[in-house]
Amino acid sequence: MSGPVLAIELAEPVPLASIQRVREFLVRSSARFEEKRVGEYDVSIHAESLGVTEIGDVDGRRPFMVSLMGPGIGDEAVFGAEHADEGDQEPLIGFTSAYAVDVIAFCDSHVDHVVTALLTAAVMDLIGGVANAELREDQVPVVAGLPGIIATTADSWPAAYGSAEFLRAWARQPHFRLLN
């Protein structure tokens, strides 16, 4: 089953020292850790490691892929395809994305949506960047006033761009849910 996905847009390559910090964080926060390549990790995140304690009837270990992509690091074709349909991001976020990190949940419960947002925020704390979250039309006014919001679009593919603070604030909203 596929779950929600968030992207972190990056203006520049991520230094190897920062990639190593992300790797170390994921090792500490995971019940299972597999490094597919430098910058790409298949993990089973402990929800509690991100402060998620209300997990309901789901297992506290949540399956995720965290994947850095772009020129020289890997998944260049995926990066190109994901960004081909997006308009010019520079007026919205101040740069054109040259690299990105996808945070992909492999389950779709409410917990997975919250963990996706908080895991993405934790990775952003280590490498920077701007979160790119696709929205439903009814979510645009909800996120517009949140702290850390940088920009929203309301065109045919509504999206919000924001900081780690934005993701944490949004995840606390009633009925929070990401798009799959």
Solvent accessible surface area in square Angstrom, and as a share of the most:
residue,aa,sasa,rsa
1,M,182,0.81
2,S,79,0.51
3,G,1,0.01
4,P,0,0.00
5,V,62,0.35
6,L,2,0.01
7,A,16,0.12
8,I,0,0.00
9,E,1,0.01
10,L,8,0.04
11,A,48,0.37
12,E,122,0.55
13,P,88,0.55
14,V,18,0.10
15,P,88,0.55
16,L,131,0.65
17,A,64,0.49
18,S,9,0.06
19,I,12,0.06
20,Q,79,0.35
21,R,111,0.40
22,V,9,0.05
23,R,73,0.27
24,E,76,0.34
25,F,26,0.11
26,L,0,0.00
27,V,68,0.39
28,R,168,0.61
29,S,5,0.03
30,S,16,0.10
31,A,52,0.40
32,R,104,0.38
33,F,53,0.22
34,E,80,0.36
35,E,66,0.30
36,K,97,0.41
37,R,63,0.23
38,V,77,0.44
39,G,3,0.03
40,E,30,0.13
41,Y,3,0.01
42,D,25,0.13
43,V,0,0.00
44,S,14,0.09
45,I,0,0.00
46,H,65,0.29
47,A,0,0.00
48,E,86,0.39
49,S,55,0.36
50,L,30,0.15
51,G,57,0.55
52,V,15,0.08
53,T,105,0.61
54,E,156,0.70
55,I,35,0.18
56,G,73,0.70
57,D,147,0.76
58,V,39,0.23
59,D,70,0.37
60,G,11,0.10
61,R,119,0.44
62,R,16,0.06
63,P,35,0.22
64,F,0,0.00
65,M,31,0.14
66,V,3,0.02
67,S,7,0.04
68,L,9,0.04
69,M,2,0.01
70,G,0,0.00
71,P,77,0.49
72,G,80,0.77
73,I,39,0.20
74,G,13,0.12
75,D,52,0.27
76,E,85,0.38
77,A,86,0.67
78,V,68,0.39
79,F,25,0.10
80,G,37,0.36
81,A,70,0.54
82,E,71,0.32
83,H,32,0.15
84,A,78,0.61
85,D,134,0.70
86,E,64,0.29
87,G,65,0.63
88,D,94,0.49
89,Q,9,0.04
90,E,90,0.40
91,P,108,0.68
92,L,56,0.28
93,I,18,0.09
94,G,59,0.56
95,F,40,0.17
96,T,84,0.49
97,S,11,0.07
98,A,35,0.27
99,Y,26,0.10
100,A,0,0.00
101,V,4,0.03
102,D,7,0.04
103,V,0,0.00
104,I,43,0.22
105,A,0,0.00
106,F,75,0.31
107,C,38,0.23
108,D,29,0.15
109,S,34,0.22
110,H,101,0.45
111,V,9,0.05
112,D,0,0.00
113,H,0,0.00
114,V,20,0.12
115,V,0,0.00
116,T,0,0.00
117,A,0,0.00
118,L,29,0.15
119,L,0,0.00
120,T,0,0.00
121,A,0,0.00
122,A,14,0.11
123,V,1,0.00
124,M,11,0.05
125,D,88,0.46
126,L,52,0.26
127,I,32,0.16
128,G,34,0.33
129,G,33,0.32
130,V,12,0.07
131,A,0,0.00
132,N,14,0.07
133,A,0,0.00
134,E,92,0.41
135,L,5,0.02
136,R,98,0.36
137,E,141,0.63
138,D,87,0.45
139,Q,10,0.04
140,V,25,0.14
141,P,96,0.61
142,V,73,0.42
143,V,0,0.00
144,A,53,0.41
145,G,74,0.71
146,L,20,0.10
147,P,65,0.41
148,G,24,0.23
149,I,45,0.23
150,I,85,0.43
151,A,18,0.14
152,T,45,0.26
153,T,26,0.15
154,A,81,0.63
155,D,93,0.48
156,S,100,0.64
157,W,188,0.66
158,P,12,0.08
159,A,9,0.07
160,A,0,0.00
161,Y,10,0.04
162,G,0,0.00
163,S,36,0.23
164,A,12,0.09
165,E,98,0.44
166,F,0,0.00
167,L,0,0.00
168,R,78,0.28
169,A,4,0.03
170,W,4,0.01
171,A,14,0.11
172,R,174,0.64
173,Q,55,0.24
174,P,106,0.67
175,H,175,0.78
176,F,7,0.03
177,R,84,0.31
178,L,4,0.02
179,L,54,0.27
180,N,102,0.52
